Amino acid sequence: MDVANRPIPLEGLAVLPKQMAETVIKLKFLGPDARMVSTFDGLNRGLITHRQAGKLWRSAGPENNDPQLALAQLDRHG
């Protein structure tokens, strides 16, 4: 869906294998929740730095201003 310039929703990340974590971080068209969760996953795996994570999270934009919600969704889908 990244090629089609369509935002990939959080549910779309759930079907991807864990081995694609580094590739997912590089996708341009992730929905805000998907960006938050994929960035947190990449940070936990040591694939990105805290500085890179901050930039990615800021690029996601404040959809609901609650990062705890995105992290809770990671727990459900991870």
Biotite code that builds the C-alpha atoms (Angstrom):
import biotite.structure as struc

atoms = struc.array([
    struc.Atom([0.000, 0.000, 0.000], chain_id="A", res_id=1, res_name="MET", atom_name="CA", element="C"),
    struc.Atom([2.994, 2.269, 0.401], chain_id="A", res_id=2, res_name="ASP", atom_name="CA", element="C"),
    struc.Atom([3.477, 2.173, -3.382], chain_id="A", res_id=3, res_name="VAL", atom_name="CA", element="C"),
    struc.Atom([-0.162, 3.173, -3.862], chain_id="A", res_id=4, res_name="ALA", atom_name="CA", element="C"),
    struc.Atom([0.350, 6.215, -1.587], chain_id="A", res_id=5, res_name="ASN", atom_name="CA", element="C"),
    struc.Atom([-2.336, 4.942, 0.772], chain_id="A", res_id=6, res_name="ARG", atom_name="CA", element="C"),
    struc.Atom([-1.811, 5.060, 4.540], chain_id="A", res_id=7, res_name="PRO", atom_name="CA", element="C"),
    struc.Atom([-1.231, 1.631, 6.008], chain_id="A", res_id=8, res_name="ILE", atom_name="CA", element="C"),
    struc.Atom([-3.431, 1.238, 9.101], chain_id="A", res_id=9, res_name="PRO", atom_name="CA", element="C"),
    struc.Atom([-2.329, -0.335, 12.349], chain_id="A", res_id=10, res_name="LEU", atom_name="CA", element="C"),
    struc.Atom([-4.278, -3.465, 11.455], chain_id="A", res_id=11, res_name="GLU", atom_name="CA", element="C"),
    struc.Atom([-2.111, -3.786, 8.337], chain_id="A", res_id=12, res_name="GLY", atom_name="CA", element="C"),
    struc.Atom([1.005, -4.058, 10.482], chain_id="A", res_id=13, res_name="LEU", atom_name="CA", element="C"),
    struc.Atom([-0.431, -7.025, 12.360], chain_id="A", res_id=14, res_name="ALA", atom_name="CA", element="C"),
    struc.Atom([-0.232, -9.250, 9.262], chain_id="A", res_id=15, res_name="VAL", atom_name="CA", element="C"),
    struc.Atom([3.426, -8.457, 8.542], chain_id="A", res_id=16, res_name="LEU", atom_name="CA", element="C"),
    struc.Atom([6.120, -10.778, 9.884], chain_id="A", res_id=17, res_name="PRO", atom_name="CA", element="C"),
    struc.Atom([8.305, -9.470, 12.712], chain_id="A", res_id=18, res_name="LYS", atom_name="CA", element="C"),
    struc.Atom([11.345, -9.798, 10.416], chain_id="A", res_id=19, res_name="GLN", atom_name="CA", element="C"),
    struc.Atom([10.028, -6.813, 8.431], chain_id="A", res_id=20, res_name="MET", atom_name="CA", element="C"),
    struc.Atom([10.361, -4.380, 11.369], chain_id="A", res_id=21, res_name="ALA", atom_name="CA", element="C"),
    struc.Atom([13.255, -2.483, 9.783], chain_id="A", res_id=22, res_name="GLU", atom_name="CA", element="C"),
    struc.Atom([11.420, -2.205, 6.455], chain_id="A", res_id=23, res_name="THR", atom_name="CA", element="C"),
    struc.Atom([8.207, -1.026, 8.131], chain_id="A", res_id=24, res_name="VAL", atom_name="CA", element="C"),
    struc.Atom([10.012, 1.876, 9.806], chain_id="A", res_id=25, res_name="ILE", atom_name="CA", element="C"),
    struc.Atom([11.104, 3.121, 6.367], chain_id="A", res_id=26, res_name="LYS", atom_name="CA", element="C"),
    struc.Atom([7.601, 3.144, 4.888], chain_id="A", res_id=27, res_name="LEU", atom_name="CA", element="C"),
    struc.Atom([6.341, 6.628, 4.066], chain_id="A", res_id=28, res_name="LYS", atom_name="CA", element="C"),
    struc.Atom([2.617, 5.994, 4.179], chain_id="A", res_id=29, res_name="PHE", atom_name="CA", element="C"),
    struc.Atom([1.817, 4.643, 7.610], chain_id="A", res_id=30, res_name="LEU", atom_name="CA", element="C"),
    struc.Atom([-1.272, 5.801, 9.432], chain_id="A", res_id=31, res_name="GLY", atom_name="CA", element="C"),
    struc.Atom([-0.564, 7.751, 12.640], chain_id="A", res_id=32, res_name="PRO", atom_name="CA", element="C"),
    struc.Atom([-1.212, 4.809, 14.969], chain_id="A", res_id=33, res_name="ASP", atom_name="CA", element="C"),
    struc.Atom([0.810, 2.477, 12.761], chain_id="A", res_id=34, res_name="ALA", atom_name="CA", element="C"),
    struc.Atom([3.700, 4.991, 12.744], chain_id="A", res_id=35, res_name="ARG", atom_name="CA", element="C"),
    struc.Atom([3.633, 5.250, 16.541], chain_id="A", res_id=36, res_name="MET", atom_name="CA", element="C"),
    struc.Atom([3.606, 1.486, 17.049], chain_id="A", res_id=37, res_name="VAL", atom_name="CA", element="C"),
    struc.Atom([6.193, 0.659, 14.372], chain_id="A", res_id=38, res_name="SER", atom_name="CA", element="C"),
    struc.Atom([8.536, 3.323, 15.728], chain_id="A", res_id=39, res_name="THR", atom_name="CA", element="C"),
    struc.Atom([8.198, 1.997, 19.277], chain_id="A", res_id=40, res_name="PHE", atom_name="CA", element="C"),
    struc.Atom([8.914, -1.516, 17.997], chain_id="A", res_id=41, res_name="ASP", atom_name="CA", element="C"),
    struc.Atom([11.972, -0.306, 16.071], chain_id="A", res_id=42, res_name="GLY", atom_name="CA", element="C"),
    struc.Atom([13.228, 1.555, 19.124], chain_id="A", res_id=43, res_name="LEU", atom_name="CA", element="C"),
    struc.Atom([12.821, -1.519, 21.329], chain_id="A", res_id=44, res_name="ASN", atom_name="CA", element="C"),
    struc.Atom([14.669, -3.669, 18.783], chain_id="A", res_id=45, res_name="ARG", atom_name="CA", element="C"),
    struc.Atom([17.540, -1.193, 18.543], chain_id="A", res_id=46, res_name="GLY", atom_name="CA", element="C"),
    struc.Atom([16.841, -0.481, 14.873], chain_id="A", res_id=47, res_name="LEU", atom_name="CA", element="C"),
    struc.Atom([16.576, 3.283, 15.406], chain_id="A", res_id=48, res_name="ILE", atom_name="CA", element="C"),
    struc.Atom([17.859, 5.820, 17.904], chain_id="A", res_id=49, res_name="THR", atom_name="CA", element="C"),
    struc.Atom([15.782, 7.848, 20.337], chain_id="A", res_id=50, res_name="HIS", atom_name="CA", element="C"),
    struc.Atom([16.370, 10.902, 18.144], chain_id="A", res_id=51, res_name="ARG", atom_name="CA", element="C"),
    struc.Atom([15.074, 9.084, 15.047], chain_id="A", res_id=52, res_name="GLN", atom_name="CA", element="C"),
    struc.Atom([12.069, 7.851, 17.028], chain_id="A", res_id=53, res_name="ALA", atom_name="CA", element="C"),
    struc.Atom([11.245, 11.408, 18.073], chain_id="A", res_id=54, res_name="GLY", atom_name="CA", element="C"),
    struc.Atom([11.335, 12.583, 14.470], chain_id="A", res_id=55, res_name="LYS", atom_name="CA", element="C"),
    struc.Atom([9.144, 9.719, 13.314], chain_id="A", res_id=56, res_name="LEU", atom_name="CA", element="C"),
    struc.Atom([6.627, 10.294, 16.102], chain_id="A", res_id=57, res_name="TRP", atom_name="CA", element="C"),
    struc.Atom([6.435, 14.001, 15.328], chain_id="A", res_id=58, res_name="ARG", atom_name="CA", element="C"),
    struc.Atom([5.843, 13.179, 11.662], chain_id="A", res_id=59, res_name="SER", atom_name="CA", element="C"),
    struc.Atom([2.891, 11.006, 12.652], chain_id="A", res_id=60, res_name="ALA", atom_name="CA", element="C"),
    struc.Atom([1.022, 14.062, 13.878], chain_id="A", res_id=61, res_name="GLY", atom_name="CA", element="C"),
    struc.Atom([-1.250, 14.278, 16.887], chain_id="A", res_id=62, res_name="PRO", atom_name="CA", element="C"),
    struc.Atom([-4.309, 12.271, 15.868], chain_id="A", res_id=63, res_name="GLU", atom_name="CA", element="C"),
    struc.Atom([-5.592, 11.876, 19.395], chain_id="A", res_id=64, res_name="ASN", atom_name="CA", element="C"),
    struc.Atom([-2.667, 13.132, 21.509], chain_id="A", res_id=65, res_name="ASN", atom_name="CA", element="C"),
    struc.Atom([-2.543, 9.879, 23.458], chain_id="A", res_id=66, res_name="ASP", atom_name="CA", element="C"),
    struc.Atom([0.639, 7.847, 22.870], chain_id="A", res_id=67, res_name="PRO", atom_name="CA", element="C"),
    struc.Atom([-0.503, 5.435, 25.585], chain_id="A", res_id=68, res_name="GLN", atom_name="CA", element="C"),
    struc.Atom([-3.348, 4.373, 23.293], chain_id="A", res_id=69, res_name="LEU", atom_name="CA", element="C"),
    struc.Atom([-0.905, 3.516, 20.492], chain_id="A", res_id=70, res_name="ALA", atom_name="CA", element="C"),
    struc.Atom([1.281, 1.561, 22.918], chain_id="A", res_id=71, res_name="LEU", atom_name="CA", element="C"),
    struc.Atom([-1.764, -0.313, 24.226], chain_id="A", res_id=72, res_name="ALA", atom_name="CA", element="C"),
    struc.Atom([-2.579, -1.269, 20.657], chain_id="A", res_id=73, res_name="GLN", atom_name="CA", element="C"),
    struc.Atom([0.962, -2.592, 20.255], chain_id="A", res_id=74, res_name="LEU", atom_name="CA", element="C"),
    struc.Atom([0.295, -4.941, 23.168], chain_id="A", res_id=75, res_name="ASP", atom_name="CA", element="C"),
    struc.Atom([-2.886, -6.199, 21.524], chain_id="A", res_id=76, res_name="ARG", atom_name="CA", element="C"),
    struc.Atom([-1.337, -6.701, 18.089], chain_id="A", res_id=77, res_name="HIS", atom_name="CA", element="C"),
    struc.Atom([2.174, -7.736, 19.125], chain_id="A", res_id=78, res_name="GLY", atom_name="CA", element="C"),
])
